[in-house]
Protein backbone atom coordinates (compact mmCIF):
# COMPACT_ATOMS: atom_id res chain seq x y z
CA UNK A 1 0.00 0.00 0.00
CA UNK A 2 1.32 3.43 -0.95
CA UNK A 3 2.09 5.86 1.84
CA UNK A 4 0.26 9.14 1.96
CA UNK A 5 1.77 12.35 3.15
CA UNK A 6 -0.73 14.66 4.76
CA UNK A 7 -0.28 18.40 5.07
CA UNK A 8 -0.57 19.93 8.53
CA UNK A 9 -3.92 21.45 7.53
CA UNK A 10 -5.25 18.03 6.52
CA UNK A 11 -4.05 16.50 9.78
CA UNK A 12 -5.76 19.18 11.88
CA UNK A 13 -8.96 18.75 9.85
CA UNK A 14 -8.90 14.97 10.34
CA UNK A 15 -8.27 15.34 14.07
CA UNK A 16 -11.27 17.66 14.40
CA UNK A 17 -13.41 15.18 12.51
CA UNK A 18 -12.14 12.37 14.76
CA UNK A 19 -13.01 14.38 17.88
CA UNK A 20 -16.51 14.97 16.53
CA UNK A 21 -17.01 11.28 15.73
CA UNK A 22 -15.63 10.16 19.09
CA UNK A 23 -17.96 12.64 20.80
CA UNK A 24 -20.87 10.98 19.03
CA UNK A 25 -19.84 7.64 20.53
CA UNK A 26 -18.11 6.06 17.53
CA UNK A 27 -15.39 3.56 18.43
CA UNK A 28 -11.79 4.63 17.81
CA UNK A 29 -11.23 1.71 15.43
CA UNK A 30 -14.11 2.89 13.26
CA UNK A 31 -12.93 6.50 13.38
CA UNK A 32 -9.44 5.50 12.24
CA UNK A 33 -10.92 3.38 9.47
CA UNK A 34 -13.04 6.33 8.32
CA UNK A 35 -10.00 8.67 8.38
CA UNK A 36 -7.91 6.00 6.59
CA UNK A 37 -5.12 6.10 9.20
CA UNK A 38 -3.85 3.62 11.76
CA UNK A 39 -4.45 4.06 15.48
CA UNK A 40 -0.74 4.66 15.95
CA UNK A 41 -0.85 7.51 13.42
CA UNK A 42 -3.93 8.97 15.10
CA UNK A 43 -2.23 9.01 18.50
CA UNK A 44 0.99 10.44 17.04
CA UNK A 45 -0.95 13.20 15.30
CA UNK A 46 -2.97 13.91 18.45
CA UNK A 47 0.21 14.26 20.51
CA UNK A 48 1.87 16.50 17.93
CA UNK A 49 -1.06 18.57 16.63
CA UNK A 50 -3.71 18.25 19.34
CA UNK A 51 -5.46 21.54 20.00
CA UNK A 52 -3.73 23.38 17.16
CA UNK A 53 -5.34 25.35 14.42
CA UNK A 54 -4.35 24.78 10.80
CA UNK A 55 -2.21 27.94 10.72
CA UNK A 56 -0.36 26.90 13.87
CA UNK A 57 0.37 23.45 12.47
CA UNK A 58 1.64 24.92 9.19
CA UNK A 59 3.91 27.32 11.08
CA UNK A 60 5.22 24.45 13.22
CA UNK A 61 6.24 22.49 10.11
CA UNK A 62 7.94 25.57 8.65
CA UNK A 63 9.88 26.13 11.88
CA UNK A 64 10.94 22.47 12.03
CA UNK A 65 12.24 22.69 8.46
CA UNK A 66 14.11 25.93 9.20
CA UNK A 67 15.58 24.42 12.38
CA UNK A 68 16.89 21.41 10.44
CA UNK A 69 18.45 23.71 7.84
CA UNK A 70 20.18 25.79 10.52
CA UNK A 71 21.49 22.65 12.26
CA UNK A 72 23.07 21.51 8.97
CA UNK A 73 24.72 24.93 8.56
CA UNK A 74 26.16 24.80 12.09
CA UNK A 75 27.46 21.26 11.53
CA UNK A 76 29.16 22.33 8.29
CA UNK A 77 30.75 25.31 10.03
CA UNK A 78 32.01 23.10 12.86
CA UNK A 79 33.64 20.79 10.30
CA UNK A 80 35.25 23.77 8.56
CA UNK A 81 36.62 25.04 11.88
CA UNK A 82 38.08 21.63 12.74
CA UNK A 83 39.67 21.40 9.29
CA UNK A 84 41.25 24.86 9.64
CA UNK A 85 42.60 23.96 13.08
CA UNK A 86 44.24 20.84 11.64
CA UNK A 87 45.76 22.84 8.80
CA UNK A 88 47.03 25.44 11.25
CA UNK A 89 48.82 22.75 13.26
CA UNK A 90 50.44 21.40 10.11
CA UNK A 91 48.87 17.94 10.38
CA UNK A 92 47.54 17.48 6.88
N, C-alpha and C positions, 0 to 999 in steps of 0.2 A: 504494500500500500504506500502511495506517495505521501510524503510529509507536506503539511501545509504550514506556511508561515503567516501568522496573523499579525496585523498591525496593532499598535497599542489601542487605537480607537475601537477596533473590532473586539479586542479582548475585554475592554471595559463594557462594551455593549452586551457581550455574551454573559459577563458576570452579572450585569443588571437583570438580564432575562432569567438567569439561573436563580437569582434571589427572589424574583417574582414567582417563579414556578415552585421553588421550595416553600415560599410563604403560602402557596395554595395547597400545600400538602403532597406535592409530587415527590417521589423517592429520588434520591441523589443519582442512582443508577439510570433512571429514566431521563433525568435532566441532562446528564452527561451524554447519553445516547442522542437526545434531541440536539444538543449543541455540537455533536460529532467530535467530542474530545474524551480523553480518558479521565478517570477520577484523579489520577496523579497530576495531570495537567491542570485540572480544575483547582486542586488545592494549591499548586504552585502559583497559578495566576492569582488566586485569592490572597495568598501571602504577599505577592509582589504588587498587585494592583488594587487590592481591596480598599474601597472607599475613595478611590481616585476618580477624577473626572477625565474625560478623554484628552483635554488639553494638558493636564498634569502628567498623564501617562506618556504622551508624545514628548513632552519636555524631558521627562526622566530618561527616555531612550536616547534623546539627543545628548544629554549630559553624560550618559554612560559611554557613548561613542566618542565624545570629546575627551573624556577622561582616559580612555584607552589610547587615543592618539597622543595625548600628552605624556603618558607613561612610556610609550615607544620612543618619543623624542628624548626624554630624560635618560633612558637606557642607552640610546645611541651616543649621547653626550658623555655618559660615564665611560663607555668603551673608548671614545676618542681621548678622554683625559688619561685613562690608563695607558693607551698607546703612546701618547706624548711623554708620559713619565718614563716609560721604558726607553724611548728614543733618547731622552735627556740623560739617562744613566749610561747610555752607550751599549745596552744589551739588546741588540737587534740581530 
